[in-house]
Structures are given as structure tokens and as C-alpha cells.
Amino acid sequence: MAVGEVRVHEGDSGPRAAVFNVSLSKPTTSSVAVSFVVRPTASTSTSDFKVKSGTLTFAPDTTSQSIKVVVTPDDEREIDESFFVKLSTASGATIADDIGVGVVVDDD
């Protein structure tokens, strides 16, 4: 199991989503579950995205699920902000890549 990386432009209006793909290397015959948490990096505030946690469940023969992180647009000049998704506590599969980095690209 692995989680991908994502870049999303912040925009000036209307919420956007940073979508992290979580994938299994091959289909399984039973359900697979994994916990996740979305957190900022040490130098990033959470004003441009929503911190969240939860569990993804893969049905048998399913190899892909997604984690959507809401990005809040604004018209402030700021540095690009990064955050990450961390996978943990998998059942039915092994985690090969547990961290996916997201970047909110400032476009102001």
C-alpha cells in the first residue's frame, strides 16, 4: 500500500480539493483497512486546508481509494504551504509508503 503526492493551486474563490491516491499493489480477496491523518508540516499553518483523520476501507478486488483534503482559497500573497497524509495501522495489507506530501501552490 502506498500514498501519492499532490499539488493544488489555491485559487481566489470556491473551495478546491487536494486528492491523495492510496493504492494497493494488487487486488485482494478480503477487505483491507488503513487509518490516515492529515497534518501540516512544522512551518505551515492550517488556514488553507482542513486537518482531518479517518479510515479508508478497500473492498475485495479494489486497488485504489482517495483522501480528499479541502483547500480554502484566498487572495493573500503567501509562500506555498505543505502538509502531509500519514498512513498507519493497516489490516490486510502492508504499508510500503506511508507519507504523501501535499503542496498548496499560492497563485496570488
C-alpha positions in Angstrom: 0.0 0.0 0.0 1.2 3.5 -0.9 0.0 7.1 -0.8 0.8 9.5 -3.6 1.9 13.2 -3.7 -0.3 16.1 -4.8 0.0 19.8 -5.8 -3.1 22.0 -6.0 -3.4 25.7 -6.9 -5.0 27.7 -4.1 -7.2 29.9 -6.3 -9.1 33.0 -5.2 -12.6 31.7 -4.7 -14.5 28.4 -4.3 -13.1 25.5 -2.4 -10.8 23.1 -4.1 -9.7 19.6 -3.2 -6.2 18.1 -2.9 -6.8 14.4 -3.8 -4.3 11.8 -2.5 -4.5 8.5 -4.2 -3.9 5.5 -1.9 -3.2 2.3 -3.8 -2.7 -1.4 -3.3 -0.1 -3.1 -5.4 -2.5 -5.9 -6.3 -6.2 -6.9 -5.7 -7.1 -8.8 -2.5 -9.8 -11.3 -1.8 -10.7 -9.7 1.5 -11.2 -6.2 2.8 -8.3 -4.0 3.6 -8.4 -1.0 6.0 -5.9 1.7 6.9 -6.0 4.7 9.2 -4.8 8.1 8.0 -4.2 11.6 9.4 -3.7 14.9 7.5 -1.4 17.3 9.3 0.6 20.5 8.4 4.4 20.4 8.2 6.2 22.2 11.0 6.3 25.6 9.2 2.8 25.6 7.8 -0.4 26.9 9.3 -3.8 25.2 8.7 -5.6 28.3 7.3 -5.5 27.0 3.7 -6.6 23.4 4.3 -8.6 21.2 6.7 -6.8 18.9 9.1 -8.6 15.5 9.3 -8.3 11.9 10.1 -10.2 8.7 9.3 -10.1 5.2 7.9 -10.1 4.0 4.3 -11.6 0.6 3.5 -10.8 -1.3 0.3 -13.4 -3.8 -0.7 -12.1 -7.1 -2.2 -10.7 -6.5 -5.7 -10.4 -2.8 -5.1 -6.9 -1.3 -5.6 -7.5 2.4 -5.2 -9.1 4.8 -2.8 -8.7 8.6 -2.3 -8.3 11.0 0.5 -9.8 14.5 -0.3 -8.4 17.5 1.6 -10.4 20.7 1.2 -8.2 23.7 0.3 -9.6 27.1 1.2 -8.8 29.8 -1.4 -7.8 33.4 -0.6 -6.2 36.4 -2.4 -3.3 36.8 0.1 0.3 36.7 -1.1 2.0 33.9 0.8 4.5 31.2 0.4 3.5 27.8 -0.9 2.3 25.7 2.0 2.8 22.0 2.5 1.1 19.3 4.5 1.1 15.6 4.6 -1.1 12.5 4.8 0.3 9.7 7.0 -1.0 6.1 6.8 -0.9 3.8 9.8 -2.4 0.7 11.3 -3.2 -1.3 8.2 -5.1 -4.5 8.3 -5.0 -7.0 5.4 -2.0 -5.3 3.7 1.4 -3.9 4.4 2.2 -0.2 4.1 5.2 0.4 1.8 5.0 4.2 1.5 3.2 5.8 4.5 3.6 9.5 3.8 2.2 11.6 0.9 3.1 15.3 0.7 0.7 17.9 -0.5 1.6 21.4 -1.6 -0.9 24.3 -1.8 0.6 26.5 -4.5 0.0 30.2 -3.9 -1.2 31.8 -7.2 -1.6 35.4 -6.0 
